[in-house]
Amino acid sequence: MTNVVVVGSQWGDEGKGKVVDWLSERADVVVRFQGGHNAGHTLVVDGATYKLSLLPSGIVRPGKLSIIGNGVVIDPWALADEIGRLGEQGVAISRDNLRIADNATLILPLHRELDGFREEAAGAQRIGTTRRGIGPAYEDKVGRRAIRVCDLERPEALKGKIERLLVHHNAVRRGLGRPEIDAKALEAALVEIAPSILPYADTVWSLLDAKRRRGSRILFEGAQGALLDVDHGTYPFVTSSNTVAAQAATGAGVGPGGLGYVLGITKAYTTRVGGGPFPTEQDNEDGRRLGERGREFGTVTGRRRRCGWFDAVLVRQAVRTGGIHGIALTKLDVLDGFSQIKVCTGYRLDGRAVDHLPAASDLQSEVEPVYETVEGWTGSTEGARSWAQLPAQAVKYVRLIEELIGAPVALLSTSPRREDTILVHDPFQD
């Protein structure tokens, strides 16, 4: 048995929630290791739909321990609301099935406000953030002025930490022409929310070490996708954390030796939310058809996703930078009925062939995709649970993707339902 890391191999929205939920049946512990409540994972279980942002996908499964690691930035008010919503749906959450790293950074109201202020001030140059304060919270973390979960346990020390934090934030707000933050009001808000969060606080790195030594199977769940990684993504149109598999070690406190099989969740076409380069985007009837069939609206923001053909160059790059061993291919059924399907196999830049997306943002927007056109299929792949149930051309399409990205398909998802999954290789058995 091995531990498994699940990451997105594109710009997020690849269907990680369903795959993690499916895999969690084989796991003992499920860990979120980066990001914040800008993530959106939708699970469909026995006809019920659950929408998660901060809580790991394993939370809906009885008998599993869910952990929010230190690499996650936590909005305590959003987390309390999410716990409450799931409780109304019959999912009981207690310390028995949820733990939160005591050294995780908190997202505060001032972070959400700053996120919005900056986007408004940027005008046409805005990044397209979810305005949930994720980036500003990470800035405070690396700036060594963040308020963390453990700080809520000692109200007597909170005042000094808030004062230090506001030296920075009030100066920024003055520069933006915004009113300063009242320290006492912020302190009162944190004291008030603390009882909703502290019962779950724990020394997560120690807990995971004990679980690993006892042979527990651990599933590490990432948010967003490799192309939104702050180092390896389409910078500056990225998220504020590392989204590749290596972050699972740092963001959970287990060390690289605690990781195992890396599964890259990969959509059978490509989507993106917000601004930034998108070489294979189809702002035409094909793109609209993909969006409508795939119900491509953000779980968190409700924003319409940009849609385009599968980009093998970008996924191959994600396989290499993320150490992906195999992929879970999702939403193949969205391509049902297309007479022809295009796959991007390379780029051209200034008349020359390039085999990767350049790091410079201006060059990223200038690359031209090189397509291979393949025959589509008229039969349905929706709900298929074996290769034999797939049209021959659909199988050929899957094999072409495997060849182009340099990684095999370990799982094939054919609908949002948990049971509509073709298992090729069990990652936990690697």
Salt bridges, closest charged atoms under 4 A:
ASP13 OD1 - ARG305 NH2 3.28
GLU14 OE1 - LYS16 NZ 2.83
ASP21 OD1 - ARG61 NE 3.70
ASP21 OD2 - ARG418 NE 2.69
GLU25 OE1 - ARG61 NH2 3.88
ASP28 OD2 - ARG217 NE 3.85
ASP75 OD2 - HIS37 NE2 3.68
ASP75 OD2 - ARG112 NH1 2.71
GLU113 OE1 - ARG173 NH1 2.79
GLU120 OE2 - ARG131 NH1 3.72
GLU120 OE1 - ARG178 NH2 3.22
GLU139 OE2 - ARG118 NH1 2.66
ASP140 OD2 - HIS111 NE2 2.60
ASP140 OD1 - ARG145 NE 2.56
ASP140 OD2 - HIS169 NE2 2.68
ASP151 OD1 - LYS161 NZ 3.65
GLU156 OE2 - ARG154 NE 3.63
GLU180 OE2 - ARG174 NH1 2.71
ASP202 OD2 - ARG95 NH2 3.53
ASP202 OD2 - ARG99 NH1 2.46
ASP209 OD1 - ARG212 NH2 3.83
ASP209 OD2 - ARG213 NE 2.87
GLU221 OE2 - HIS41 ND1 2.65
GLU281 OE1 - ARG306 NH2 2.93
GLU285 OE1 - ARG288 NH2 3.48
GLU296 OE2 - LYS267 NZ 3.13
GLU296 OE1 - ARG305 NH1 2.66
GLU296 OE2 - LYS331 NZ 2.97
ASP355 OD1 - HIS356 ND1 2.94
GLU402 OE1 - ARG399 NH1 2.94
ASP420 OD1 - ARG385 NE 2.84
ASP420 OD2 - ARG417 NH2 2.78
ASP426 OD2 - ARG26 NE 3.29
ASP430 OD1 - HIS425 NE2 3.68
